[in-house]
Amino acid sequence: MAGLAPEFAKRNAKIIGISVDPVESHQKWKGDIKVATGHEPAYPLIGDPELKVAKLYDMLPASLEGGSEGRTPADNATVRTVFIIGPDKRIKLSLTYPMTTGRNFDEILRALDSIQLTAKHQVATPANWRQGENVIITAAVSDEDAVARFGEFERVLPYLRETRQPD
């Protein structure tokens, strides 16, 4: 994540980390990340030793008692969720990774690009979409409005219209 900070900045997206460890442990953790990856996190890290945020966002069961003290990494394995929050302050995407699976930051950046594009234009992105590829015009846009907004489009099916990605 720290190594990709410029990619998030380029997209005007802010990174925030959360850990069920106390804030004091974050400095060591940041140093460990630098040793392991060559990049030190320069984004805010939230300490959640009482598990309030983890429970609030369903990363751990709300019925779980106590805080992080005495818990093992395996106990906290579900606190590995990536959230993308839109400009409207609503969660647009959440991906939870098992402890044994690394996060796919290419997919997270792809999803962020799609979310930003679709928030700005009334389009949707198809599966495996990448920047610069064609997009789908949503059903909320009439054919006349689609021509005015996007120029030409292709009607793939009666309900499916495709066009070039808008700027």
WOPEGI-V836082 format. One record per backbone hydrogen bond with DSSP energy under -0.5 kcal/mol. NH is the residue of the N-H (numbers start at 1). CO is the residue of the C=O. E is the energy in kcal/mol with one decimal. If there is no record, write none. Layout:
BEGIN
nh = <NH NH>
co = <CO CO>
e = <E E>
END
This chain:
BEGIN
nh = <4 5 7 8 9 10 11 12 13 17 19 25 26 27 27 29 30 31 32 33 34 35 36 37 38 38 39 44 46 48 48 51 55 56 57 58 59 60 64 68 71 76 77 79 80 82 83 84 85 86 89 92 93 95 97 97 101 102 105 108 109 110 111 112 113 114 115 116 117 118 119 120 121 123 124 129 133 135 136 137 138 141 142 146 147 148 149 150 151 151 154 156 156 157 160 161 161 162 163>
co = <1 2 4 4 5 6 7 9 8 44 46 22 23 23 24 25 26 27 28 29 30 31 32 33 33 34 33 15 17 19 21 48 51 52 53 55 54 54 61 49 68 72 74 76 78 95 81 93 83 90 86 84 84 82 80 95 98 100 103 104 105 106 107 108 109 110 111 112 113 114 115 116 117 121 136 126 130 163 124 161 122 138 140 142 143 144 145 146 146 147 162 154 160 160 157 137 159 154 135>
e = <-0.6 -1.0 -1.1 -1.7 -2.6 -2.3 -0.9 -1.9 -2.8 -2.9 -2.6 -1.6 -1.8 -0.5 -0.6 -2.1 -3.2 -2.0 -2.5 -2.3 -2.0 -2.3 -2.5 -2.8 -0.5 -2.3 -0.6 -0.6 -3.2 -2.7 -0.6 -2.0 -2.1 -2.4 -2.2 -1.7 -3.0 -1.4 -1.7 -3.3 -2.3 -1.5 -1.1 -2.3 -1.8 -3.0 -0.5 -2.3 -0.5 -2.7 -2.4 -3.2 -1.4 -2.3 -1.8 -0.6 -2.0 -0.5 -1.0 -1.9 -2.5 -2.2 -2.9 -2.3 -2.6 -2.2 -2.9 -2.6 -2.4 -3.0 -1.5 -1.2 -2.2 -2.0 -2.7 -1.8 -2.2 -2.9 -3.1 -2.7 -1.8 -1.7 -0.5 -2.6 -2.2 -2.0 -2.6 -3.2 -0.6 -1.7 -3.1 -0.9 -2.3 -1.6 -1.4 -0.6 -0.5 -3.0 -2.5>
END
